[in-house]
Amino acid sequence: MFISGGVESFLQGATNAKVDLTTTNATTIYTAPSAATFNFSLINSILVSEDSGNADTITVTITDTSDAVFSLFNVKAVGASGTVELLTRDLVLKSGEVLKATAATANRLHVVASILEFTNYR
């Protein structure tokens, strides 16, 4: 896949980043690559599944390369034994940015993010 406009980019790969939120600490879901040829990542989907039969909440943030934290979803509800799609549009992560999630309660939530990684055209 080729994307043009400003900086030409090519699809480098596709991946799923998966995490079981076993603590109530901020947990890294995905870190955008920071190689010299890397351009950006597109997060196409962030699914959150509750697997204990108890409703819970999740907070999702992006940490940029200066360690500033930006909230995407703050205390977002996830129903008991339910699954929630957090994104309605693609989310762009620039080189080195980190997508993190924090569960209100440990051992209840699983997160799966579907990601496309793009490199600079050379």
Z-matrix of the N, CA and C atoms (Angstrom, degrees):
N
C 1 1.437
C 2 1.517 1 107.66
N 3 1.325 2 116.24 1 132.12
C 4 1.454 3 123.24 2 -179.80
C 5 1.517 4 108.65 3 -114.62
N 6 1.322 5 117.29 4 134.18
C 7 1.465 6 122.65 5 175.95
C 8 1.516 7 107.52 6 -121.15
N 9 1.324 8 116.85 7 129.41
C 10 1.463 9 119.93 8 178.87
C 11 1.524 10 109.51 9 -119.52
N 12 1.306 11 114.92 10 169.18
C 13 1.462 12 120.92 11 -178.71
C 14 1.507 13 109.11 12 114.24
N 15 1.307 14 117.31 13 99.54
C 16 1.462 15 121.31 14 -177.50
C 17 1.511 16 110.84 15 84.43
N 18 1.322 17 116.55 16 -82.48
C 19 1.457 18 122.25 17 179.50
C 20 1.525 19 107.42 18 -117.67
N 21 1.326 20 117.02 19 123.69
C 22 1.455 21 120.08 20 177.78
C 23 1.523 22 109.24 21 -73.38
N 24 1.328 23 116.28 22 136.45
C 25 1.463 24 121.46 23 -177.17
C 26 1.512 25 110.23 24 -138.85
N 27 1.327 26 115.51 25 150.80
C 28 1.457 27 122.58 26 176.23
C 29 1.511 28 109.62 27 -125.23
N 30 1.326 29 115.20 28 145.96
C 31 1.458 30 120.96 29 176.97
C 32 1.522 31 109.23 30 -64.46
N 33 1.318 32 116.27 31 122.63
C 34 1.460 33 122.05 32 178.68
C 35 1.523 34 110.45 33 -90.36
N 36 1.325 35 116.41 34 -40.14
C 37 1.458 36 119.30 35 -178.49
C 38 1.514 37 111.44 36 -176.15
N 39 1.324 38 114.68 37 170.69
C 40 1.457 39 122.17 38 176.58
C 41 1.519 40 107.56 39 -128.08
N 42 1.323 41 116.23 40 144.09
C 43 1.457 42 120.19 41 -178.62
C 44 1.521 43 110.33 42 -151.31
N 45 1.317 44 115.40 43 163.82
C 46 1.459 45 123.01 44 168.75
C 47 1.515 46 107.33 45 -115.14
N 48 1.320 47 116.84 46 127.15
C 49 1.462 48 121.65 47 173.77
C 50 1.523 49 106.44 48 -99.58
N 51 1.328 50 116.17 49 125.72
C 52 1.463 51 120.79 50 -175.03
C 53 1.527 52 110.21 51 -124.64
N 54 1.341 53 115.97 52 139.21
C 55 1.458 54 119.78 53 178.14
C 56 1.533 55 109.62 54 -147.01
N 57 1.328 56 115.26 55 139.25
C 58 1.461 57 123.41 56 172.49
C 59 1.523 58 105.40 57 -100.86
N 60 1.318 59 117.70 58 117.61
C 61 1.467 60 121.04 59 -176.33
C 62 1.532 61 109.36 60 -80.20
N 63 1.329 62 115.90 61 87.11
C 64 1.467 63 122.87 62 -175.32
C 65 1.523 64 113.20 63 -87.54
N 66 1.340 65 117.22 64 -5.33
C 67 1.465 66 121.76 65 176.67
C 68 1.525 67 108.58 66 -133.31
N 69 1.317 68 115.99 67 178.53
C 70 1.468 69 120.87 68 174.31
C 71 1.522 70 110.57 69 -103.06
N 72 1.320 71 116.83 70 17.52
C 73 1.469 72 122.05 71 175.37
C 74 1.528 73 109.71 72 -87.86
N 75 1.323 74 116.91 73 156.14
C 76 1.462 75 120.62 74 173.50
C 77 1.532 76 107.95 75 -61.96
N 78 1.325 77 116.24 76 126.54
C 79 1.461 78 122.90 77 -176.09
C 80 1.519 79 109.51 78 -119.07
N 81 1.321 80 116.96 79 130.43
C 82 1.460 81 120.88 80 179.33
C 83 1.519 82 110.30 81 -70.08
N 84 1.324 83 115.47 82 127.25
C 85 1.458 84 121.84 83 174.20
C 86 1.525 85 108.77 84 -91.55
N 87 1.361 86 116.08 85 -45.63
C 88 1.459 87 120.76 86 -174.00
C 89 1.520 88 109.20 87 -159.24
N 90 1.328 89 115.06 88 141.36
C 91 1.462 90 122.20 89 173.07
C 92 1.514 91 108.25 90 -118.56
N 93 1.324 92 117.22 91 123.75
C 94 1.466 93 121.05 92 178.75
C 95 1.521 94 109.25 93 -65.38
N 96 1.333 95 117.82 94 133.37
C 97 1.466 96 120.89 95 -179.71
C 98 1.526 97 111.59 96 -55.96
N 99 1.319 98 115.80 97 151.35
C 100 1.467 99 119.33 98 -178.66
C 101 1.526 100 112.07 99 -124.31
N 102 1.335 101 117.60 100 27.23
C 103 1.470 102 120.72 101 175.92
C 104 1.520 103 109.63 102 -66.57
N 105 1.325 104 116.19 103 157.23
C 106 1.472 105 121.87 104 -177.44
C 107 1.530 106 112.15 105 -58.25
N 108 1.318 107 117.62 106 -30.96
C 109 1.463 108 120.46 107 -178.16
C 110 1.522 109 112.90 108 -91.19
N 111 1.334 110 118.00 109 -4.33
C 112 1.451 111 121.40 110 -177.64
C 113 1.528 112 110.44 111 -74.68
N 114 1.314 113 116.70 112 142.15
C 115 1.447 114 121.17 113 -179.51
C 116 1.532 115 111.67 114 -112.20
N 117 1.342 116 118.34 115 -57.63
C 118 1.463 117 121.76 116 -178.95
C 119 1.517 118 109.93 117 -167.53
N 120 1.344 119 115.50 118 168.32
C 121 1.463 120 122.56 119 172.16
C 122 1.520 121 108.48 120 -121.88
N 123 1.322 122 116.19 121 145.08
C 124 1.458 123 121.84 122 172.87
C 125 1.524 124 108.04 123 -108.91
N 126 1.320 125 115.29 124 121.56
C 127 1.462 126 120.60 125 173.65
C 128 1.524 127 105.24 126 -90.36
N 129 1.333 128 116.53 127 111.34
C 130 1.464 129 121.11 128 -177.23
C 131 1.522 130 112.52 129 -84.54
N 132 1.333 131 116.93 130 -28.72
C 133 1.454 132 120.76 131 -173.94
C 134 1.522 133 109.60 132 -156.14
N 135 1.322 134 116.19 133 142.15
C 136 1.461 135 121.99 134 169.10
C 137 1.524 136 106.59 135 -130.33
N 138 1.337 137 115.16 136 106.57
C 139 1.464 138 121.31 137 178.41
C 140 1.522 139 109.18 138 -99.08
N 141 1.330 140 116.10 139 136.07
C 142 1.461 141 121.60 140 176.12
C 143 1.520 142 107.52 141 -123.29
N 144 1.330 143 115.56 142 126.03
C 145 1.459 144 122.03 143 -177.85
C 146 1.522 145 109.73 144 -119.21
N 147 1.335 146 116.02 145 133.08
C 148 1.461 147 121.67 146 176.92
C 149 1.524 148 107.05 147 -99.30
N 150 1.351 149 117.49 148 122.74
C 151 1.462 150 120.38 149 -171.57
C 152 1.532 151 115.55 150 -116.94
N 153 1.332 152 117.85 151 13.43
C 154 1.468 153 119.43 152 -177.94
C 155 1.531 154 113.19 153 -110.68
N 156 1.326 155 116.79 154 -4.75
C 157 1.464 156 119.70 155 -177.26
C 158 1.516 157 113.69 156 83.62
N 159 1.353 158 116.97 157 13.85
C 160 1.468 159 122.32 158 179.38
C 161 1.523 160 109.61 159 -127.06
N 162 1.320 161 116.84 160 132.41
C 163 1.464 162 119.79 161 176.22
C 164 1.530 163 109.20 162 -61.09
N 165 1.326 164 116.17 163 149.63
C 166 1.466 165 120.62 164 -179.45
C 167 1.515 166 108.79 165 -150.99
N 168 1.329 167 116.08 166 -177.27
C 169 1.462 168 121.26 167 176.56
C 170 1.523 169 109.77 168 -133.93
N 171 1.338 170 114.72 169 157.44
C 172 1.456 171 122.04 170 179.81
C 173 1.521 172 109.49 171 -135.29
N 174 1.316 173 115.88 172 146.11
C 175 1.459 174 122.57 173 172.89
C 176 1.525 175 106.88 174 -119.08
N 177 1.332 176 116.85 175 132.05
C 178 1.460 177 122.24 176 -179.37
C 179 1.528 178 108.60 177 -122.66
N 180 1.339 179 115.61 178 132.95
C 181 1.468 180 121.27 179 -177.50
C 182 1.532 181 111.24 180 -133.96
N 183 1.327 182 114.90 181 164.19
C 184 1.464 183 122.67 182 168.43
C 185 1.520 184 106.57 183 -118.13
N 186 1.336 185 116.11 184 131.96
C 187 1.462 186 121.86 185 172.56
C 188 1.520 187 106.89 186 -106.83
N 189 1.347 188 116.47 187 124.00
C 190 1.460 189 118.78 188 -179.39
C 191 1.523 190 110.79 189 -86.22
N 192 1.318 191 116.50 190 -177.66
C 193 1.462 192 121.03 191 -174.43
C 194 1.527 193 113.41 192 -70.66
N 195 1.335 194 117.97 193 -11.09
C 196 1.471 195 120.43 194 175.52
C 197 1.531 196 110.84 195 -99.68
N 198 1.343 197 116.81 196 11.98
C 199 1.471 198 124.68 197 -179.52
C 200 1.523 199 114.20 198 69.54
N 201 1.342 200 117.61 199 15.24
C 202 1.459 201 120.58 200 172.63
C 203 1.525 202 108.31 201 -76.54
N 204 1.336 203 116.65 202 139.10
C 205 1.462 204 122.12 203 -176.94
C 206 1.530 205 109.36 204 -108.38
N 207 1.345 206 114.77 205 131.38
C 208 1.463 207 121.54 206 -179.15
C 209 1.524 208 108.92 207 -122.02
N 210 1.321 209 116.75 208 127.15
C 211 1.458 210 122.35 209 -177.40
C 212 1.524 211 110.66 210 -80.47
N 213 1.334 212 116.34 211 130.32
C 214 1.466 213 121.89 212 173.20
C 215 1.522 214 110.40 213 -100.35
N 216 1.326 215 115.92 214 -47.06
C 217 1.462 216 123.23 215 177.75
C 218 1.513 217 107.22 216 -135.64
N 219 1.331 218 116.29 217 123.09
C 220 1.456 219 120.82 218 -176.58
C 221 1.523 220 108.64 219 -113.78
N 222 1.323 221 117.20 220 111.21
C 223 1.457 222 124.27 221 179.56
C 224 1.542 223 110.31 222 56.40
N 225 1.327 224 115.62 223 53.73
C 226 1.465 225 123.22 224 179.08
C 227 1.528 226 109.08 225 -79.45
N 228 1.325 227 116.70 226 127.67
C 229 1.461 228 121.68 227 -177.84
C 230 1.531 229 112.19 228 -73.58
N 231 1.320 230 114.22 229 140.07
C 232 1.468 231 122.69 230 172.83
C 233 1.528 232 106.14 231 -129.21
N 234 1.320 233 116.41 232 119.54
C 235 1.460 234 120.94 233 -176.27
C 236 1.519 235 112.95 234 -68.53
N 237 1.330 236 115.69 235 159.00
C 238 1.462 237 122.46 236 178.63
C 239 1.527 238 110.16 237 -56.82
N 240 1.322 239 116.34 238 127.93
C 241 1.469 240 124.11 239 -179.81
C 242 1.521 241 113.09 240 56.05
N 243 1.328 242 116.85 241 24.66
C 244 1.460 243 121.51 242 -177.74
C 245 1.519 244 112.83 243 -107.97
N 246 1.329 245 114.65 244 170.07
C 247 1.459 246 122.38 245 175.53
C 248 1.517 247 108.64 246 -128.53
N 249 1.341 248 116.20 247 137.37
C 250 1.454 249 122.37 248 -179.20
C 251 1.525 250 108.84 249 -124.27
N 252 1.337 251 116.09 250 132.77
C 253 1.470 252 121.73 251 170.51
C 254 1.521 253 106.23 252 -91.87
N 255 1.332 254 117.19 253 118.92
C 256 1.457 255 120.21 254 -175.64
C 257 1.526 256 113.40 255 -81.25
N 258 1.320 257 118.21 256 -30.75
C 259 1.459 258 120.41 257 -174.12
C 260 1.524 259 112.61 258 -98.04
N 261 1.334 260 115.62 259 141.40
C 262 1.458 261 121.46 260 170.78
C 263 1.523 262 110.33 261 -109.27
N 264 1.318 263 116.60 262 -13.12
C 265 1.470 264 124.49 263 176.37
C 266 1.517 265 108.19 264 -140.90
N 267 1.346 266 116.16 265 162.58
C 268 1.463 267 120.20 266 176.23
C 269 1.522 268 110.66 267 -62.97
N 270 1.325 269 115.53 268 147.46
C 271 1.457 270 123.34 269 177.24
C 272 1.526 271 107.74 270 -113.67
N 273 1.321 272 117.58 271 129.57
C 274 1.461 273 122.30 272 -179.22
C 275 1.524 274 109.67 273 -95.81
N 276 1.337 275 115.92 274 131.04
C 277 1.466 276 121.86 275 170.73
C 278 1.518 277 107.38 276 -115.88
N 279 1.319 278 115.91 277 128.53
C 280 1.461 279 121.04 278 176.95
C 281 1.522 280 109.71 279 -85.58
N 282 1.295 281 115.27 280 167.57
C 283 1.463 282 123.06 281 -178.12
C 284 1.525 283 112.01 282 -46.95
N 285 1.341 284 116.92 283 124.46
C 286 1.457 285 122.52 284 175.84
C 287 1.512 286 116.26 285 84.56
N 288 1.329 287 118.85 286 -7.51
C 289 1.466 288 119.79 287 179.21
C 290 1.532 289 110.46 288 -74.02
N 291 1.353 290 115.70 289 150.63
C 292 1.461 291 121.52 290 -173.09
C 293 1.528 292 110.15 291 -122.51
N 294 1.328 293 115.90 292 128.23
C 295 1.458 294 122.81 293 175.25
C 296 1.524 295 107.49 294 -94.74
N 297 1.359 296 117.21 295 124.97
C 298 1.462 297 121.58 296 -177.49
C 299 1.524 298 110.61 297 -129.30
N 300 1.350 299 114.90 298 154.67
C 301 1.462 300 121.21 299 176.63
C 302 1.514 301 109.58 300 -132.31
N 303 1.335 302 115.16 301 146.76
C 304 1.460 303 121.82 302 176.96
C 305 1.523 304 108.01 303 -131.00
N 306 1.323 305 116.63 304 125.41
C 307 1.463 306 122.01 305 177.59
C 308 1.521 307 109.70 306 -91.38
N 309 1.328 308 116.51 307 146.31
C 310 1.462 309 120.00 308 175.57
C 311 1.523 310 110.52 309 -70.17
N 312 1.355 311 116.27 310 -32.05
C 313 1.464 312 122.23 311 -179.25
C 314 1.523 313 108.71 312 -132.15
N 315 1.310 314 117.28 313 136.60
C 316 1.468 315 121.56 314 179.95
C 317 1.527 316 111.53 315 -69.02
N 318 1.320 317 114.88 316 152.36
C 319 1.473 318 123.86 317 171.89
C 320 1.528 319 115.13 318 63.01
N 321 1.334 320 116.31 319 34.98
C 322 1.459 321 118.88 320 177.04
C 323 1.524 322 113.25 321 -125.60
N 324 1.338 323 116.94 322 -27.44
C 325 1.461 324 119.56 323 -170.86
C 326 1.523 325 112.62 324 -116.93
N 327 1.331 326 115.21 325 139.89
C 328 1.458 327 123.58 326 170.85
C 329 1.524 328 107.32 327 -115.75
N 330 1.334 329 116.69 328 143.31
C 331 1.462 330 122.02 329 179.51
C 332 1.519 331 108.62 330 -126.36
N 333 1.338 332 115.82 331 134.18
C 334 1.463 333 121.70 332 174.60
C 335 1.524 334 107.38 333 -130.13
N 336 1.328 335 115.86 334 123.49
C 337 1.467 336 121.69 335 177.48
C 338 1.521 337 108.63 336 -114.00
N 339 1.329 338 117.15 337 131.25
C 340 1.461 339 123.06 338 176.41
C 341 1.520 340 108.58 339 -97.76
N 342 1.344 341 116.40 340 127.04
C 343 1.468 342 121.14 341 -166.80
C 344 1.521 343 111.57 342 -134.06
N 345 1.338 344 115.84 343 138.53
C 346 1.460 345 123.35 344 170.51
C 347 1.534 346 107.21 345 -112.65
N 348 1.322 347 116.56 346 131.85
C 349 1.471 348 121.65 347 179.60
C 350 1.533 349 109.53 348 -109.64
N 351 1.339 350 115.83 349 134.15
C 352 1.458 351 122.01 350 -177.57
C 353 1.524 352 110.70 351 -119.04
N 354 1.332 353 116.13 352 143.97
C 355 1.467 354 122.09 353 177.39
C 356 1.519 355 109.86 354 -116.30
N 357 1.340 356 115.16 355 160.09
C 358 1.457 357 121.07 356 175.79
C 359 1.518 358 109.51 357 -66.75
N 360 1.317 359 116.29 358 143.61
C 361 1.463 360 121.35 359 175.10
C 362 1.524 361 108.47 360 -75.28
N 363 1.306 362 117.00 361 128.55
C 364 1.464 363 121.08 362 178.03
C 365 1.481 364 110.63 363 -134.73
